Amino acid sequence: MQAQIGERLLIHGKKVGTADLVAEIVEVKGKNGGPPYLVRYPDGHETLMYPGPDCVVEHAE
């Protein structure tokens, strides 16, 4: 997985009926765009993430 600052990370819900989460990538700490990523959720909460198979990067156009 590779990402750049400003792209969005889509985290799919793990249970039926659970909404997906979207977070903005504010810092890329890995080499060549790799994880971990510092992400910010719409409510302002920030966390360091190593995305799993339930995550997709929405690349900027």
C-alpha positions in Angstrom: 0.0 0.0 0.0 1.3 3.5 -0.9 -0.2 6.9 -0.2 0.5 10.6 -0.1 -0.4 13.4 2.2 -3.9 14.6 1.5 -5.3 11.3 0.2 -8.0 9.6 2.1 -8.0 6.2 3.8 -11.2 4.3 3.6 -11.7 1.8 6.4 -14.5 -0.7 5.7 -16.8 -1.7 8.5 -16.0 -5.1 10.0 -19.6 -6.1 10.7 -22.7 -6.1 8.6 -24.5 -2.7 9.0 -21.4 -1.0 10.4 -20.6 2.2 8.4 -17.2 2.7 6.7 -14.8 5.3 8.2 -12.9 7.8 6.2 -9.7 9.5 7.4 -7.4 12.0 5.8 -3.7 11.1 5.6 -1.8 13.9 7.2 1.7 12.3 7.4 3.4 9.4 5.8 6.0 7.8 8.1 7.1 4.8 6.0 9.5 4.7 3.0 8.2 5.4 -0.5 4.7 6.2 0.6 4.3 3.1 2.8 2.7 2.8 6.2 2.5 3.8 9.0 0.3 6.8 8.3 -0.8 9.5 10.7 -4.5 10.0 9.9 -7.1 12.5 11.0 -10.8 11.6 11.2 -13.6 14.2 10.5 -14.1 14.8 14.3 -10.4 15.9 14.6 -9.1 12.7 16.2 -5.6 11.7 15.0 -4.0 8.3 15.2 -1.1 6.4 13.7 -2.3 3.5 11.5 -0.8 0.4 9.9 -3.7 -0.3 7.5 -4.9 -3.8 7.2 -6.8 -5.7 4.4 -10.0 -3.8 5.3 -8.5 -0.5 4.2 -8.2 1.2 0.8 -6.4 4.4 -0.2 -8.5 6.8 -2.3 -5.7 8.4 -4.4 -5.9 12.1 -5.3 -6.6 12.8 -9.0 
